[in-house]
Amino acid sequence: MVKINLDGCKPFVKAADYDKYAAKALEAFDTLVAGNGAGNDFLGWKTLPTDTPESLIADCEAVRDDWKALGANLVVVIGIGGSYLGAKCALEALSHSFLPSKSAPQIVFAGNNLSEEYLAELTDLMELRNVACVVISKSGTTTEPAVAFRVVKQFIEQKYPGEASRRIVAITDAARGALKTLSTQEGYRTFVVPDDVGGRYSVLTPVGLLPIVLAGFDVRAMLKGAADTAAALQSRSLDNPALQYAAMRNLLYTELGKKVEILVSYNPKFTYLGEWWKQLYGESEGKEGKGIYPAAVICTTDLHSMGQFIQEGDRVMFETVVNIENSRRCVVIGEDKENLDQLNYLAGQRVEHCNAMAQLGTKLAHIDGGVPQIGVSIEKIDEYNLGELFYFFEFACGISAYVLGINPFNQPGVEAYKKNMFALLRKPGYEKQTEELLKRI
């Protein structure tokens, strides 16, 4: 079970203030559990860990086995935002940092940017590999993934005549949208993005499960971890770690003016956990002139870049540190006869011991420097614990946003840039906006 430690906040907060925000969080918990708050038509993520049928996992495995028989050694996953960040997080965390898998295809991601060089270099890679594609979009018309899919689709059709329906799988709406229509016309295999699950909460839908299965990892264990956490987080108790996290971060924001939350990990495998978490909290809470700005660092790496600002910069921030209790590997520092690097005092110690002491020393230094710290702990990095962590942050996000008085499940602000982009690209129907924008530039 995910554990939480609030000791790093005690020098900064009053017990009475925490009690007040814990009470607010308890009310928000009741709203989330009852499903009667703002955005309650997007609560399907709450039951995904227990409601995901075995047949869905079997269908994912059928795609994996078919593409293996086809000899596909490169899978391009096309999606943006929640349509790729959860899967990318899981794959980065679970994969070897340097060696490719011997039993699974390479998974690469596209459709999350509009970089011409990125797509050109993806084409270079596809020229060298046996290619299959997963395209993820509810509508099929979101610009970034639609552009990437057009490029990849045409490449597959040209390189493998008559095989596109076998090499392309779509994850899309059940009944409507451009991608659903195309899939029906072309005979693509399809998986459904549930109507009641928003993109940033979709990692335990086919959006995340299919790429994770294709990469060779155990989604049953991931769902089990999420299910066990979901059951534990139903506890209406002030000891509930999701409630404690939501209460403390809102206290720090409202009472102490801590406008920035930095998610910290001391393992580079969690780089994309920070990216996934940033979208989850940024898109869920950043509305109506409110919200804690989500940032992320990887330590000890970023202690040599962002460390100075965190230690002595504007005191607008607090940290949430994701602690991994047990490393899956062991490296022991050896003794050196010359000892020119002066490290013999560490001989016989595990590298992870040094990492842990760096983490502890940083915690003390940052607290002394005026940065409150929340601790979140999991046992180790594996599928089960990732499932726990995904669900914990999702559930806590719902509580926290309700404490803030925000609908956690909409994102009205993301349309502003799209309207301007469409007008500047002279998309039909945007002529008036095009004329208005051209006067401004």
C-alpha positions as CSV (number, residue, x, y, z in Angstrom):
1,M,0.0,0.0,0.0
2,V,1.2,3.5,-0.7
3,K,2.4,5.2,2.4
4,I,2.5,8.9,3.2
5,N,4.7,10.9,5.5
6,L,3.8,14.4,6.5
7,D,6.7,15.0,9.0
8,G,8.5,17.2,6.6
9,C,5.6,19.7,6.8
10,K,5.3,19.9,10.6
11,P,7.8,22.8,11.0
12,F,5.6,24.9,8.7
13,V,2.0,24.1,9.6
14,K,-0.1,24.4,12.7
15,A,-2.0,21.3,13.9
16,A,-5.2,23.2,14.1
17,D,-4.8,24.3,10.4
18,Y,-4.2,20.7,9.3
19,D,-7.2,19.5,11.2
20,K,-9.3,22.1,9.4
21,Y,-8.1,21.0,6.0
22,A,-8.4,17.3,6.9
23,A,-12.1,18.0,7.6
24,K,-12.4,19.7,4.2
25,A,-10.7,16.7,2.6
26,L,-13.1,14.4,4.4
27,E,-16.0,16.3,2.9
28,A,-14.4,16.1,-0.6
29,F,-13.8,12.4,-0.1
30,D,-17.5,11.9,0.6
31,T,-18.3,13.8,-2.6
32,L,-15.9,11.7,-4.7
33,V,-17.1,8.4,-3.2
34,A,-20.8,9.3,-3.6
35,G,-20.2,10.5,-7.1
36,N,-22.4,13.5,-6.7
37,G,-19.8,16.3,-7.4
38,A,-18.9,18.4,-10.4
39,G,-17.9,16.2,-13.4
40,N,-19.5,13.1,-11.9
41,D,-20.1,11.7,-15.4
42,F,-16.4,11.1,-15.7
43,L,-15.9,8.8,-12.7
44,G,-15.5,5.5,-14.7
45,W,-11.8,5.4,-13.7
46,K,-12.7,4.6,-10.1
47,T,-13.8,1.1,-10.9
48,L,-11.4,0.2,-13.7
49,P,-9.2,-1.9,-11.4
50,T,-12.0,-4.3,-10.6
51,D,-14.3,-3.9,-13.6
52,T,-11.7,-4.6,-16.4
53,P,-12.7,-8.0,-17.9
54,E,-10.3,-10.7,-18.5
55,S,-11.5,-10.8,-22.1
56,L,-10.1,-7.3,-22.6
57,I,-6.6,-8.4,-21.5
58,A,-6.9,-11.5,-23.7
59,D,-7.7,-9.2,-26.6
60,C,-4.6,-7.1,-25.9
61,E,-2.6,-10.3,-25.8
62,A,-4.1,-11.5,-29.1
63,V,-2.8,-8.4,-30.8
64,R,0.6,-8.9,-29.1
65,D,0.8,-12.5,-30.4
66,D,-0.4,-11.7,-33.9
67,W,2.2,-9.0,-34.3
68,K,4.8,-11.3,-33.0
69,A,3.8,-13.8,-35.6
70,L,4.0,-11.0,-38.2
71,G,7.6,-10.3,-37.1
72,A,6.8,-6.7,-36.0
73,N,9.7,-5.4,-34.0
74,L,8.6,-1.7,-33.9
75,V,5.3,-0.5,-32.6
76,V,4.4,3.2,-33.0
77,V,1.9,4.4,-30.4
78,I,0.2,7.5,-31.5
79,G,-1.5,9.8,-29.0
80,I,-1.1,13.0,-27.0
81,G,-1.7,13.9,-23.3
82,G,-3.4,11.1,-21.4
83,S,-3.4,9.0,-24.6
84,Y,0.4,8.4,-24.2
85,L,1.8,9.6,-20.8
86,G,0.5,6.8,-18.7
87,A,1.9,4.1,-21.0
88,K,5.1,6.0,-21.5
89,C,5.5,6.3,-17.7
90,A,5.0,2.5,-17.2
91,L,7.3,1.5,-20.0
92,E,10.1,3.9,-18.8
93,A,9.8,2.6,-15.3
94,L,9.6,-1.1,-16.1
95,S,12.1,-1.4,-19.0
96,H,15.9,-1.8,-18.7
97,S,17.5,1.6,-18.9
98,F,19.9,0.6,-21.7
99,L,19.2,-2.9,-23.2
100,P,16.3,-3.5,-25.5
101,S,13.9,-6.3,-24.8
102,K,14.8,-9.6,-26.4
103,S,11.1,-10.8,-26.4
104,A,9.1,-7.7,-27.1
105,P,9.1,-5.0,-29.9
106,Q,10.5,-1.6,-29.4
107,I,7.7,0.8,-28.5
108,V,8.0,4.4,-29.6
109,F,5.6,7.3,-29.3
110,A,4.4,9.8,-31.8
111,G,1.5,12.3,-32.2
112,N,2.5,14.2,-29.1
113,N,4.1,17.1,-30.9
114,L,4.2,18.8,-34.3
115,S,8.0,18.6,-34.9
116,E,8.8,17.9,-38.5
117,E,12.3,16.6,-37.6
118,Y,10.7,14.1,-35.1
119,L,8.4,12.7,-37.7
120,A,11.1,12.5,-40.3
121,E,13.4,10.6,-37.9
122,L,10.5,8.3,-37.0
123,T,10.2,7.6,-40.7
124,D,14.0,6.8,-40.8
125,L,13.4,4.2,-38.1
126,M,10.4,2.7,-39.7
127,E,12.4,2.2,-42.9
128,L,14.7,-0.1,-40.9
129,R,12.1,-2.0,-39.0
130,N,9.0,-4.2,-39.3
131,V,6.3,-1.8,-38.2
132,A,2.9,-1.9,-36.5
133,C,0.8,1.0,-35.1
134,V,-1.5,1.7,-32.2
135,V,-3.4,5.0,-32.8
136,I,-5.3,6.5,-29.8
137,S,-7.9,9.2,-30.2
138,K,-11.5,9.6,-29.2
139,S,-12.3,11.8,-32.1
140,G,-9.6,11.1,-34.7
141,T,-9.3,14.8,-35.4
142,T,-6.9,16.1,-32.7
143,T,-4.3,17.8,-34.8
144,E,-1.0,16.3,-33.4
145,P,-2.0,12.6,-33.4
146,A,-4.0,13.0,-36.7
147,V,-1.0,14.4,-38.5
148,A,1.3,11.7,-37.1
149,F,-1.2,9.0,-38.0
150,R,-1.6,10.2,-41.5
151,V,2.2,9.9,-42.0
152,V,2.4,6.5,-40.3
153,K,-0.7,5.1,-42.0
154,Q,0.5,6.1,-45.5
155,F,4.0,4.6,-44.7
156,I,2.4,1.3,-43.7
157,E,0.1,1.2,-46.7
158,Q,3.0,1.8,-49.0
159,K,5.5,-0.6,-47.4
160,Y,3.0,-3.4,-46.7
161,P,0.4,-3.4,-49.4
162,G,-2.9,-5.0,-48.2
163,E,-1.7,-5.5,-44.6
164,A,-2.7,-2.2,-43.0
165,S,-5.8,-3.7,-41.4
166,R,-3.6,-6.2,-39.6
167,R,-0.8,-3.8,-38.7
168,I,-3.0,-0.9,-37.4
169,V,-5.1,-1.0,-34.2
170,A,-7.2,1.9,-33.1
171,I,-8.3,2.8,-29.6
172,T,-11.2,5.2,-30.0
173,D,-14.8,6.0,-29.3
174,A,-17.2,3.1,-29.3
175,A,-19.6,4.5,-31.9
176,R,-18.7,7.9,-33.3
177,G,-15.8,10.0,-34.6
178,A,-13.5,10.1,-37.5
179,L,-11.2,7.4,-36.3
180,K,-14.1,5.1,-35.5
181,T,-15.5,5.6,-39.0
182,L,-12.1,5.0,-40.6
183,S,-11.5,1.9,-38.5
184,T,-14.8,0.5,-39.7
185,Q,-14.1,1.3,-43.3
186,E,-10.6,-0.1,-43.3
187,G,-11.2,-3.1,-41.0
188,Y,-8.9,-2.1,-38.2
189,R,-9.1,-3.9,-34.9
190,T,-10.5,-1.5,-32.3
191,F,-10.5,-1.0,-28.5
192,V,-12.8,1.4,-26.8
193,V,-12.0,4.6,-24.8
194,P,-14.8,4.6,-22.2
195,D,-17.0,7.6,-22.4
196,D,-16.9,8.1,-18.6
197,V,-13.0,8.2,-18.4
198,G,-11.1,11.3,-19.3
199,G,-7.7,11.0,-21.0
200,R,-5.6,11.8,-17.9
201,Y,-7.3,9.1,-15.9
202,S,-7.1,6.5,-18.7
203,V,-3.9,4.6,-18.0
204,L,-5.9,1.6,-16.8
205,T,-8.1,1.5,-19.9
206,P,-6.9,0.0,-23.3
207,V,-5.1,3.4,-23.8
208,G,-2.4,2.2,-21.3
209,L,-3.0,-1.5,-21.1
210,L,-2.5,-2.4,-24.8
211,P,1.0,-0.7,-25.1
212,I,2.0,-2.1,-21.7
213,V,1.0,-5.6,-22.9
214,L,2.8,-5.1,-26.2
215,A,6.0,-4.2,-24.3
216,G,5.8,-7.5,-22.4
217,F,4.7,-6.4,-19.0
218,D,2.1,-7.8,-16.6
219,V,-1.1,-5.7,-16.6
220,R,-2.9,-8.2,-14.4
221,A,-0.4,-7.3,-11.6
222,M,-0.9,-3.6,-12.3
223,L,-4.6,-3.9,-12.1
224,K,-4.3,-5.9,-8.9
225,G,-2.1,-3.2,-7.3
226,A,-4.6,-0.6,-8.3
227,A,-7.5,-2.7,-7.0
228,D,-5.9,-3.2,-3.7
229,T,-5.2,0.5,-3.4
230,A,-8.8,1.4,-4.5
231,A,-10.2,-0.9,-1.7
232,A,-7.9,0.7,0.9
233,L,-8.7,4.2,-0.1
234,Q,-12.4,3.7,0.5
235,S,-11.6,4.0,4.2
236,R,-13.4,7.1,5.5
237,S,-10.6,7.9,7.9
238,L,-8.1,10.6,8.6
239,D,-5.5,8.0,8.2
240,N,-6.4,7.6,4.6
241,P,-3.2,8.5,2.7
242,A,-5.0,10.1,-0.3
243,L,-7.0,12.3,2.1
244,Q,-3.9,13.3,4.0
245,Y,-2.1,14.2,0.8
246,A,-5.0,16.3,-0.5
247,A,-5.4,18.0,2.9
248,M,-1.8,18.9,3.3
249,R,-1.2,20.2,-0.3
250,N,-4.3,22.4,0.0
251,L,-3.2,23.7,3.4
252,L,0.2,24.6,2.0
253,Y,-1.3,26.3,-1.0
254,T,-4.0,28.3,0.7
255,E,-2.5,29.2,4.1
256,L,1.2,29.4,3.3
257,G,1.0,30.6,-0.3
258,K,2.9,27.6,-1.7
259,K,1.9,27.9,-5.3
260,V,4.3,25.3,-6.8
261,E,4.5,21.6,-6.1
262,I,7.6,19.7,-7.2
263,L,7.3,16.0,-7.6
264,V,10.7,14.5,-6.8
265,S,12.1,11.0,-7.4
266,Y,15.6,9.7,-6.8
267,N,15.3,7.2,-9.6
268,P,15.5,8.2,-13.3
269,K,13.1,5.5,-14.2
270,F,10.4,7.8,-12.8
271,T,11.1,10.7,-15.1
272,Y,7.8,10.1,-16.9
273,L,6.0,9.6,-13.7
274,G,6.6,13.3,-13.3
275,E,5.2,14.0,-16.8
276,W,2.1,11.9,-16.2
277,W,1.5,13.5,-12.8
278,K,2.0,17.0,-14.1
279,Q,-0.8,16.5,-16.6
280,L,-3.1,14.8,-14.0
281,Y,-2.8,17.6,-11.5
282,G,-2.3,20.5,-13.9
283,E,-5.3,19.7,-16.1
284,S,-7.5,18.8,-13.1
285,E,-6.8,21.8,-10.9
286,G,-5.6,24.6,-13.1
287,K,-8.9,26.5,-13.6
288,E,-10.7,29.6,-12.5
289,G,-7.5,31.4,-11.6
290,K,-6.7,28.6,-9.0
291,G,-4.4,25.6,-8.8
292,I,-1.0,24.5,-7.6
293,Y,1.6,24.6,-10.5
294,P,3.0,21.1,-10.9
295,A,6.7,20.7,-11.6
296,A,9.0,17.7,-11.5
297,V,12.7,16.9,-10.9
298,I,14.9,13.8,-10.8
299,C,17.5,13.7,-8.1
300,T,20.3,13.7,-7.5
301,T,20.6,14.8,-11.1
302,D,18.6,18.0,-10.8
303,L,20.2,18.9,-7.5
304,H,23.1,20.1,-9.8
305,S,20.7,22.3,-11.8
306,M,17.5,23.1,-10.0
307,G,19.0,22.5,-6.5
308,Q,20.1,26.1,-6.1
309,F,16.7,27.5,-6.8
310,I,14.9,24.9,-4.6
311,Q,17.3,25.6,-1.7
312,E,17.4,29.4,-1.9
313,G,15.0,30.8,-4.5
314,D,11.6,32.3,-4.0
315,R,9.8,30.4,-1.3
316,V,6.7,29.5,-3.4
317,M,7.2,25.8,-3.4
318,F,6.8,22.5,-1.6
319,E,8.0,19.0,-2.5
320,T,6.3,15.7,-2.8
321,V,9.0,13.0,-2.8
322,V,8.2,9.6,-4.2
323,N,10.4,7.2,-2.2
324,I,11.2,3.7,-3.5
325,E,11.9,1.5,-0.5
326,N,13.7,-1.4,-2.3
327,S,16.0,-1.4,-5.3
328,R,15.6,-4.3,-7.7
329,R,19.3,-4.4,-8.4
330,C,22.5,-4.3,-6.3
331,V,25.8,-2.5,-7.1
332,V,28.5,-2.4,-4.4
333,I,31.2,0.2,-4.4
334,G,34.7,-1.4,-4.5
335,E,37.9,-0.4,-2.9
336,D,40.7,1.3,-5.0
337,K,44.3,1.1,-4.0
338,E,45.2,4.6,-5.1
339,N,42.0,6.2,-3.7
340,L,42.5,9.3,-5.8
341,D,38.8,9.9,-5.8
342,Q,38.8,9.7,-2.0
343,L,35.9,7.2,-2.1
344,N,37.4,4.3,-0.1
345,Y,35.3,5.4,2.9
346,L,32.4,4.1,0.8
347,A,34.0,0.8,-0.1
348,G,31.6,-2.1,0.6
349,Q,28.5,0.1,0.6
350,R,25.7,-0.2,-2.0
351,V,25.2,2.7,-4.4
352,E,21.6,2.8,-3.2
353,H,22.8,3.5,0.3
354,C,24.5,6.6,-1.0
355,N,21.3,7.6,-2.9
356,A,19.3,7.2,0.3
357,M,21.7,9.4,2.3
358,A,21.6,12.0,-0.4
359,Q,17.8,11.9,-0.3
360,L,17.8,12.3,3.5
361,G,20.5,15.0,3.5
362,T,18.5,16.9,0.8
363,K,15.3,16.6,2.8
364,L,16.9,18.2,5.8
365,A,18.6,20.9,3.8
366,H,15.4,21.8,1.9
367,I,13.3,21.9,5.1
368,D,16.0,24.2,6.7
369,G,15.7,26.3,3.5
370,G,11.9,26.7,3.9
371,V,10.6,24.0,1.6
372,P,7.9,21.7,3.2
373,Q,8.1,18.1,2.1
374,I,5.5,15.4,1.7
375,G,6.7,11.8,1.4
376,V,5.0,9.2,-0.7
377,S,6.5,5.7,-0.6
378,I,6.1,2.5,-2.5
379,E,7.9,-0.8,-2.0
380,K,9.6,-1.1,-5.4
381,I,9.2,-0.4,-9.0
382,D,7.1,-3.2,-10.6
383,E,3.7,-3.5,-12.2
384,Y,1.9,-4.0,-8.9
385,N,3.4,-1.0,-7.2
386,L,2.9,1.2,-10.4
387,G,-0.8,0.2,-10.3
388,E,-0.9,1.3,-6.7
389,L,0.8,4.6,-7.5
390,F,-1.4,5.4,-10.5
391,Y,-4.6,4.9,-8.6
392,F,-3.4,6.7,-5.4
393,F,-2.6,9.9,-7.3
394,E,-5.8,9.8,-9.3
395,F,-8.0,9.3,-6.2
396,A,-6.1,12.0,-4.3
397,C,-6.4,14.3,-7.2
398,G,-10.2,14.0,-7.2
399,I,-10.3,14.8,-3.4
400,S,-7.8,17.7,-3.7
401,A,-9.6,19.4,-6.6
402,Y,-12.9,19.2,-4.7
403,V,-11.3,20.8,-1.7
404,L,-10.1,23.6,-4.0
405,G,-13.7,24.0,-5.3
406,I,-12.7,22.8,-8.9
407,N,-14.2,20.3,-11.2
408,P,-11.4,17.7,-11.5
409,F,-12.6,16.2,-14.7
410,N,-13.0,18.9,-17.3
411,Q,-10.4,21.0,-19.2
412,P,-12.1,23.9,-20.9
413,G,-8.9,25.9,-21.2
414,V,-7.1,23.5,-23.6
415,E,-9.3,24.7,-26.5
416,A,-8.0,28.3,-26.6
417,Y,-4.7,27.5,-28.4
418,K,-6.5,25.1,-30.8
419,K,-8.8,27.8,-32.1
420,N,-5.9,30.1,-32.8
421,M,-3.9,27.4,-34.4
422,F,-6.8,26.3,-36.7
423,A,-7.3,30.0,-37.7
424,L,-3.7,30.5,-38.5
425,L,-3.6,27.3,-40.5
426,R,-6.6,28.5,-42.4
427,K,-8.8,25.6,-41.5
428,P,-12.2,25.9,-43.2
429,G,-14.8,27.5,-40.9
430,Y,-12.2,29.7,-39.1
431,E,-12.1,32.5,-41.7
432,K,-13.3,35.2,-39.4
433,Q,-10.8,34.2,-36.6
434,T,-8.1,34.1,-39.2
435,E,-8.8,37.7,-40.3
436,E,-8.9,38.9,-36.7
437,L,-5.6,37.2,-35.7
438,L,-3.7,38.4,-38.7
439,K,-4.5,42.0,-37.6
440,R,-2.7,41.2,-34.3
441,I,0.6,39.7,-35.7
